[in-house]
Each structure stands twice: as structure tokens, then as C-alpha cells.
Amino acid sequence: MQSAWQPEGRGAAPFSNVLVVGVSQSFDRRRFFEQAAAEALASPGVKVTASTSRMKAGDTLDRDTVAAIVQAVGADAVVVTRIVDQVAELRQQPGREVLKRPNPGDTVTAYDPAAYILYRYDYSMTDEAPVPVVAREARVLTEVFAVADGRLVYRIDSVVQVERANNMRSSSSDVALLDRVGRALGSRLRRDGVVR
């Protein structure tokens, strides 16, 4: 993450009533991200609203919609996060070597004389099939706008790297990733004094 105040941006901060907007075609992904960022930003004296808490899944996310929410909640800043570039690569992860015994039901008890045989040769080694892995790298831009004059006051450029085996469920890992990114951005905004 690389963060920077924009020219004369420090004079507008810190903000105490923030609207968080995540830009995505998926309403659910926006909601997960915005909720994580809002939780990381919220503190006594700071009100944070996720835009998805004021919208329905079918609503259009545009400037007019955001302006209406800003007016309704009385926000003094809008934090907008979006993916600006993404690269994906597919590669093969080699399979593991697996030890297999011919009779997995054969258990050895402490009273069995076979328990004292130290070396056994009745097993075989097999290789699991290779697993396709998707590696993604996304550039994420977060911009903070002062509501008073619409000026960009602060920005964060982030690079997010994700590597996931193709046989993993994508929804749960995506939610965990969005949660992590939202919390990291929220922490950075608090650390740099963008919010009280």
C-alpha cells in the first residue's frame, strides 16, 4: 500500500462522517468490502456509512445515487475504492506423493506381536494429479473526496495478490480477501489521520 495526501488535502481532514463506496458489478462483493472498511474506520466520534446499507441490489451505483446518500447521512467525506487493473495467470501445482497401505482397515494394537516390527514394506507410493492454480494480481485505488468542495484530498494505491487452487470454493476465499483489504484500507486511513 502506498498512500499520499493530495495538494492542500490535509487542511480538509480529519473527517468525522464518512461514506464508504466500493465499486464492483457484484452487490454482495461491494457489501462485504464496504462493511469491513466501515468497521475498521468506525470509532467514538466517527460515523461511517457503507453505501450498500442505503441501497438495494438492483440500484445503479452512479454519481447521483452517491450524492443522494451523502445528503441523507450528512457525510463530510466519501471514500471510493475500485480495481483499476488486474492480471491473472494459470499454472500447475505439482501433485503430492501419497503413501498408501494395501489394507487400510488393518490396525495394530499394543498387544499385537507385529507392533514390534520396525520396518514395513507393504505400502505403495502414488502421485496425486497436478492441481491448476490461478494467481491474480490486482491494482486497487482508494480515493478520499471532501464533500464540501468535491476535491480529492487523499489516495491509496494498493497491490493485492491472490493465489488459489482451482478446486477451492471461490466465494469464501473472495469474502475473506475483501474483508482483509477493507480492514487494511480502513486502518491506513485512521493511521494517516484522514478520519478522527
N, C-alpha and C positions, 0 to 999 in steps of 0.2 A: 504494500500500500504506500502510495506517495501522495501526500496532502499538501495543499498550498492555499494561503489566503490570496484572494484576488485584489487588485489595486483598490485601496481605501475600504476593503472589506471588513477589517477589524472594527471600524467605527460603528458598524451596524450591529455587531454582536455584543454580548450574548443574547440569544433568543430564549423566550420562555413559553411560547405556544407554537409548536411545530407540527406541520402536516407532512407525513411521510408518504411518498408515492414511488412505487416500484413499477417499472414499465415492462409488461410482458403480455403476450396474447392469452396466456393462461391465467384466469382469475384466481384459481387456487394457489398457483405459484406466487402470484403477487401477494396474496393474503398471508402466506407463510412467511415470506420475506419481510413484508411490512410489519407484521406482528413482532417478529424477532427484533427488528431495528427499533420499533417503538418501545419495547420492553427495555432495551439497552439504554435508550435515551431518557426514559421517564425517571423522575426523581421529585422529591418535595419541591414545589415551586416551579416545576416544568410540566406543562401539559403537552402530551404527544397524541396525535390522532393518525391512525392508519387510514388511508383513503378508502380502502376496501370495506372499512367498517361503516362508511357512509354511502356505499354503492351496492348495486345488485350485480350479479354475474353478467347479465346481458347489457349493462350500461356501457356506453362508449367512454373511453378514457381520452379526453382531449382538454384543451386549454379552458374552454367554457365550463366543463364539469369541475375541473380543479378549482377554478375561480369561485364557483358557487360553494364548494366545500370550504374554501378559505374564508369566505364571508360568513358561512354558517357557524364555523367553530372559532372565528376571530383569530386565526393564525397570524403570527408575525414573520414566519419563515416557512418555506417549502423546500423539502429535501427530496430530490428526484434522482433515482438510480436506474440505470439501464445498461444492458450489454451492448457494447459498440463494435465488438469484433470477436469472432470465435473460430477456432481451428480444431478439427477433430482428426484423430489418426487411429487406424485399426491395426493391431498387431496380434501375434500369437504368443500366449504364455505357455511354455512347455508343461506337459503333464508331469505329475509326481510319480515316483516309484512307490508301489504299494506292495507290502508283504502279505501274502495270502496263505493260510494254512488249509490243507485239504479237507479237514473235518472241523469246522468252527465250533461244533457242539461238544467236542472233546475237551473237558475241563480236567485239570489236575488238582487233586486235593492234597492237603498236607500229609495224609497218611498213605498216599499212593507211592510205591517204590519208584515210579517213573519221575517223581518230583526231584529226584536226586541226579537225574541225567542232565548234565550241564549243557551239552551241545545237541541240538536237534537239527535234522536236515530235511524234515518233511514239510517244507514250505516252498512256495514259488514266488518269484518277483514279477510283477507286471507293471506296465506303464499306463497311466491314465491318458486319455486323449487330450491333446492341447486345447486350451480354452481361449476363445477370442477376447481381447481386451480393448476397450475403447478408451483412449486418452484424449481428453479435451482441455483446451486452454482458452479461457475467455477473458477479454479485457472489459472491465466494468467501470463505468464512470458515474460518480456521485457528485451532484451539484447542489449547492445551497443558494436559494434566492431569497432576498429580503422582500417581504410583501410591500413595504412602504413605497419602494420605487421600482420594484421588479428587477433589481440589479443582482447579478451573480456576485456573491461575496466569498465563496469558498468552494474548493473542489477536491475530490479524492480520485486518483487513478489507481485501480486495483487489477491485479492479475490473479485469476482463480484457476487452479489446476485440479482436474478430477481424473482419476483412473478407475475404471470399473469393469469387472469381468462381465461379459455379455449374458451370463446366466444369473446375475444378481438382479433382484427386483429394483427397477429404476425409481419407482415413486418414493420409497422410503429413503433411499440414499439421496435423492434430489431434495427432499424435505430437510434432511439433516444438513445438507450443504447450504441451502437457502437460510436456514436457521443460523449456521455458523457465520456466513457472510453478513447477514443482517446485524448480528451481535458485534462483529468486528467493526463494521462501519459505525454503529452506534457508539461504541467505546471510543473510537477515534474522534468523533465529533464532540464527545464530552471532554476528552483529554485536551483537545486544542481550544476549548473554551467557546465553541460555536453555540452551545446551549449552556444555560446556567448550571 
